[in-house]
Amino acid sequence: MDPIQTMRVFVRVVEAGSFTRAADSLGIPKGTVTKQIQALESRVHAKLLNRTTRRVTVTPDGAAYFERAARLLNDFDELEASMSDAQSSPKGKLRVDVGTSMARLVIIPALDSFYASYPDIQLDLGVSDRPVDLIGDNVDVVIRAGTIADQSLVARRIGTLPFVTVASRGYLQKYGTPLHPHDLQRGRHHVLNFFSSNSRRLYPLDFSKDGERIEISEPYRLSVNDSNAHTEAALGGFGVTQMVKFIAEPYLESGELVQLMPDWTLDALPVHVVYPPNRHLSAKVRAFVNWTADLFAQKQHLTRG
């Protein structure tokens, strides 16, 4: 067996924590993964992995082999890239993950310009508001709003997303217009909330004015964990809510949504394009990151808070 490929399979199994996930991400049968790991352990005369029905973990020998193998593969990929024309003409499959509204309203409408510049890149676009494990899921790049908790990842800030407080015109006709955040806590209004798909943490409505800050999360009528569902619920009149301005703008212009309490502001969210450190030498990753940064720079409503 090709020792480089066998080494790559081993590293992927360790990163994914599963033979099945490794096989899926590499596009090869699970049986092939099993055979290559068995051949590798036979060749190095050491047990590298502990296998259970639920998870695969590394042995002490496996941890040492993984550390050296990952570094060698990174050097090998760098050498290959430097000796090819990949730098001037990026090619190959690139897996990108992006939130649902960002994909629908920003990324997908602009993809023609990406393919015009990089026709040889095959893009796998994962669309979800659920956070992904870049290493475990073998994702090359993600675009995410908010603070980047994992400091081991490379994050390039590309924009800022301001928020607005809104409700549908039908809701306001039925319940009246709140003039102060405290109006939402006095039983006369319904709140529409958003919660994290990962932690299920509720994101409160957040109001700030002249040094005063008010957070409101209860009582709420409905809470959702998907940005498209959130928009539909707001349009459906399920309550007062806060949403990213670029999502709300078309409905504010049409009159379907109405901005409320504009003098009470909410902190804008930074937007980052994020990738694992071992992807920084990839020409296709750099191409997508730079294209995304340029795309955001052209859209003032995505770069100013």
C-alpha positions as CSV (number, residue, x, y, z in Angstrom):
1,M,0.0,0.0,0.0
2,D,1.0,3.6,-0.6
3,P,2.7,4.7,2.7
4,I,1.6,8.3,2.2
5,Q,-2.0,7.4,1.6
6,T,-1.9,5.0,4.6
7,M,-0.5,7.7,6.8
8,R,-3.2,10.1,5.5
9,V,-5.9,7.5,6.3
10,F,-4.6,7.1,9.9
11,V,-4.5,10.8,10.5
12,R,-8.0,11.2,9.3
13,V,-9.3,8.4,11.6
14,V,-7.7,10.0,14.6
15,E,-9.1,13.4,13.7
16,A,-12.6,12.1,13.0
17,G,-12.6,9.6,15.9
18,S,-14.3,7.0,13.8
19,F,-13.6,4.7,10.9
20,T,-16.9,5.5,9.4
21,R,-16.5,9.2,9.5
22,A,-13.0,8.9,8.2
23,A,-14.1,6.8,5.3
24,D,-17.0,9.2,4.4
25,S,-14.7,12.2,4.4
26,L,-12.1,10.5,2.3
27,G,-14.6,9.0,-0.1
28,I,-13.4,5.4,0.3
29,P,-15.1,2.3,1.7
30,K,-14.9,1.7,5.5
31,G,-13.3,-1.7,4.7
32,T,-10.5,0.0,2.9
33,V,-9.8,2.2,5.9
34,T,-9.8,-0.9,8.2
35,K,-7.3,-2.7,5.9
36,Q,-5.0,0.2,5.7
37,I,-4.9,0.7,9.5
38,Q,-4.2,-3.0,10.0
39,A,-1.4,-2.9,7.4
40,L,0.1,0.2,9.0
41,E,0.1,-1.4,12.5
42,S,1.7,-4.5,11.0
43,R,4.3,-2.5,9.3
44,V,5.3,-0.4,12.4
45,H,4.9,-3.4,14.7
46,A,2.8,-1.4,17.2
47,K,-0.9,-1.0,18.2
48,L,-1.8,2.5,17.2
49,L,-5.6,2.6,17.9
50,N,-8.0,1.3,20.5
51,R,-11.3,0.4,18.9
52,T,-14.7,0.3,20.7
53,T,-18.2,0.1,19.3
54,R,-18.6,3.8,19.9
55,R,-15.3,5.5,19.3
56,V,-11.7,5.1,18.2
57,T,-8.9,6.4,20.5
58,V,-5.1,6.5,20.0
59,T,-2.7,4.5,22.1
60,P,0.5,6.2,23.4
61,D,2.3,4.9,20.3
62,G,-0.5,6.1,18.1
63,A,-0.4,9.6,19.6
64,A,3.3,9.8,18.9
65,Y,2.9,8.5,15.4
66,F,0.0,10.9,14.8
67,E,2.0,14.0,15.8
68,R,4.8,13.1,13.5
69,A,2.6,11.9,10.6
70,A,0.4,15.1,10.7
71,R,3.6,17.3,10.5
72,L,5.0,15.2,7.7
73,L,1.8,15.3,5.6
74,N,1.7,19.0,6.0
75,D,5.2,19.3,4.7
76,F,4.5,16.9,1.9
77,D,1.4,18.9,0.8
78,E,3.4,22.1,0.9
79,L,6.1,20.6,-1.3
80,E,3.6,19.2,-3.7
81,A,1.8,22.6,-4.0
82,S,5.1,24.5,-4.5
83,M,6.1,22.2,-7.3
84,S,2.8,22.4,-9.2
85,D,0.7,25.1,-10.9
86,A,-1.8,24.9,-8.1
87,Q,-0.8,28.3,-6.7
88,S,-1.7,30.1,-10.0
89,S,-4.7,27.8,-10.8
90,P,-6.3,26.4,-7.6
91,K,-8.1,23.2,-8.2
92,G,-9.8,20.3,-6.4
93,K,-12.6,19.8,-3.9
94,L,-13.2,22.4,-1.2
95,R,-15.6,21.9,1.6
96,V,-17.2,25.1,3.0
97,D,-19.8,25.5,5.8
98,V,-21.9,28.6,6.1
99,G,-25.1,29.6,8.0
100,T,-28.4,29.3,6.1
101,S,-29.3,33.0,5.6
102,M,-25.7,33.9,4.8
103,A,-25.7,31.2,2.2
104,R,-29.0,32.1,0.7
105,L,-28.6,35.9,0.6
106,V,-24.8,36.5,0.3
107,I,-22.7,33.5,-0.8
108,I,-24.8,31.6,-3.4
109,P,-26.0,34.7,-5.3
110,A,-22.3,35.7,-5.8
111,L,-20.9,32.2,-6.7
112,D,-20.8,33.0,-10.4
113,S,-18.0,35.4,-9.8
114,F,-16.1,32.8,-7.7
115,Y,-16.3,30.2,-10.5
116,A,-15.4,32.8,-13.1
117,S,-12.1,33.2,-11.2
118,Y,-11.6,29.6,-10.1
119,P,-13.3,27.2,-12.5
120,D,-11.4,24.2,-11.4
121,I,-12.5,24.3,-7.7
122,Q,-15.3,21.8,-6.8
123,L,-17.2,23.4,-4.0
124,D,-19.1,21.3,-1.4
125,L,-21.2,23.9,0.4
126,G,-22.6,22.8,3.8
127,V,-25.5,25.0,4.8
128,S,-26.5,25.0,8.5
129,D,-26.8,27.2,11.6
130,R,-25.4,24.4,13.6
131,P,-21.7,24.8,14.5
132,V,-19.4,22.2,12.9
133,D,-16.2,20.5,14.0
134,L,-13.8,21.6,11.3
135,I,-11.2,18.9,12.2
136,G,-13.6,16.1,13.0
137,D,-15.9,16.8,10.0
138,N,-13.0,17.5,7.6
139,V,-14.3,21.0,6.7
140,D,-11.8,23.3,5.0
141,V,-13.5,26.7,5.7
142,V,-16.4,28.0,7.7
143,I,-18.0,31.5,7.7
144,R,-19.4,32.3,11.1
145,A,-20.6,35.3,13.1
146,G,-19.7,35.9,16.7
147,T,-16.6,35.2,18.8
148,I,-14.3,32.4,17.8
149,A,-13.9,30.2,20.9
150,D,-11.3,27.8,19.5
151,Q,-8.0,29.7,19.5
152,S,-6.3,26.9,17.6
153,L,-8.1,27.9,14.4
154,V,-7.1,30.6,12.0
155,A,-9.8,33.4,11.8
156,R,-9.9,36.3,9.5
157,R,-12.4,39.0,10.3
158,I,-14.2,40.0,7.1
159,G,-17.2,42.0,8.3
160,T,-19.7,43.1,10.9
161,L,-23.4,42.4,11.2
162,P,-25.6,45.1,12.8
163,F,-29.0,44.0,14.3
164,V,-32.4,45.6,14.3
165,T,-35.5,45.1,16.5
166,V,-38.5,44.3,14.4
167,A,-42.1,43.0,14.3
168,S,-44.5,42.3,11.5
169,R,-47.1,44.9,10.5
170,G,-49.8,42.4,11.3
171,Y,-48.4,41.9,14.8
172,L,-48.3,45.6,15.5
173,Q,-51.9,46.1,14.3
174,K,-53.0,43.3,16.8
175,Y,-50.9,44.1,19.8
176,G,-49.8,47.7,19.4
177,T,-46.2,49.2,19.1
178,P,-43.8,48.8,22.0
179,L,-42.0,52.0,22.7
180,H,-39.5,50.8,25.4
181,P,-37.9,47.4,26.1
182,H,-39.7,47.1,29.4
183,D,-43.0,47.0,27.4
184,L,-42.0,43.5,26.3
185,Q,-42.0,42.3,29.9
186,R,-45.4,43.7,31.0
187,G,-47.6,41.0,29.5
188,R,-48.9,43.0,26.5
189,H,-46.4,41.7,23.9
190,H,-44.9,38.4,22.7
191,V,-41.2,37.8,22.2
192,L,-39.7,35.7,19.4
193,N,-36.4,34.2,20.4
194,F,-33.4,32.4,18.9
195,F,-31.5,29.5,20.6
196,S,-28.2,27.8,19.9
197,S,-28.5,24.5,18.0
198,N,-25.4,23.3,19.8
199,S,-25.8,24.3,23.4
200,R,-29.6,25.2,23.3
201,R,-28.7,28.4,25.0
202,L,-31.3,31.1,24.5
203,Y,-30.0,34.4,23.0
204,P,-31.9,37.2,24.8
205,L,-33.1,40.4,23.1
206,D,-30.4,42.9,24.0
207,F,-31.0,46.7,24.2
208,S,-28.5,49.4,24.9
209,K,-29.0,53.2,25.2
210,D,-27.0,55.9,27.0
211,G,-25.1,53.5,29.2
212,E,-28.2,51.5,30.1
213,R,-28.5,47.8,29.1
214,I,-31.6,45.6,29.2
215,E,-31.7,41.9,28.3
216,I,-35.0,40.2,27.7
217,S,-35.5,36.5,27.2
218,E,-38.7,35.7,29.1
219,P,-41.5,35.4,28.6
220,Y,-41.4,34.3,25.0
221,R,-44.0,32.8,22.7
222,L,-41.7,31.0,20.3
223,S,-38.0,30.2,20.1
224,V,-36.2,28.7,17.0
225,N,-32.7,27.6,16.1
226,D,-32.6,28.3,12.3
227,S,-32.3,31.7,10.7
228,N,-34.7,31.0,7.9
229,A,-37.3,29.7,10.4
230,H,-36.7,32.8,12.5
231,T,-37.4,35.1,9.6
232,E,-40.6,33.2,8.7
233,A,-41.8,33.4,12.3
234,A,-41.2,37.1,12.4
235,L,-43.1,37.6,9.2
236,G,-45.8,35.4,10.6
237,G,-46.4,37.7,13.5
238,F,-45.2,35.5,16.3
239,G,-43.6,38.3,18.2
240,V,-41.1,41.1,18.6
241,T,-37.6,40.0,17.8
242,Q,-34.1,41.0,16.8
243,M,-32.4,40.0,13.6
244,V,-29.4,40.7,11.4
245,K,-30.1,43.9,9.4
246,F,-29.2,42.4,6.0
247,I,-31.8,39.7,6.5
248,A,-34.5,42.2,7.6
249,E,-33.8,44.9,5.0
250,P,-36.0,43.5,2.1
251,Y,-38.9,43.1,4.4
252,L,-38.4,46.5,6.0
253,E,-38.4,48.0,2.5
254,S,-41.6,46.2,1.6
255,G,-43.3,47.1,4.8
256,E,-43.8,43.5,5.9
257,L,-41.6,44.2,8.9
258,V,-41.3,47.4,10.9
259,Q,-38.3,48.5,12.8
260,L,-38.9,49.2,16.5
261,M,-37.1,51.3,19.1
262,P,-34.3,52.4,16.7
263,D,-32.7,54.5,19.5
264,W,-32.1,51.3,21.5
265,T,-29.2,49.5,19.9
266,L,-27.7,46.0,19.9
267,D,-24.0,45.1,19.7
268,A,-23.0,44.1,16.1
269,L,-21.5,40.7,15.5
270,P,-18.1,40.3,13.9
271,V,-18.0,37.9,10.9
272,H,-15.0,35.6,10.4
273,V,-13.9,33.2,7.8
274,V,-12.2,30.4,9.7
275,Y,-10.0,27.4,8.8
276,P,-7.7,24.9,10.5
277,P,-4.1,25.9,10.7
278,N,-3.0,22.9,8.5
279,R,-5.0,24.4,5.6
280,H,-3.1,27.7,5.5
281,L,-0.9,26.5,2.6
282,S,-3.7,25.3,0.4
283,A,-4.2,27.4,-2.7
284,K,-7.9,26.6,-2.9
285,V,-8.5,27.7,0.7
286,R,-6.6,30.9,0.2
287,A,-8.6,31.5,-3.0
288,F,-11.9,31.1,-1.2
289,V,-10.9,33.1,1.8
290,N,-9.7,36.0,-0.3
291,W,-12.8,35.9,-2.5
292,T,-15.0,36.0,0.5
293,A,-13.2,38.9,2.0
294,D,-13.5,40.8,-1.2
295,L,-17.2,40.0,-1.5
296,F,-17.9,41.4,2.0
297,A,-15.8,44.5,1.3
298,Q,-18.1,45.2,-1.6
299,K,-21.2,45.1,0.6
300,Q,-21.3,48.1,3.0
301,H,-24.2,46.6,5.0
302,L,-21.9,43.6,5.9
303,T,-18.9,45.6,6.9
304,R,-20.2,48.5,9.0
305,G,-21.8,48.1,12.5
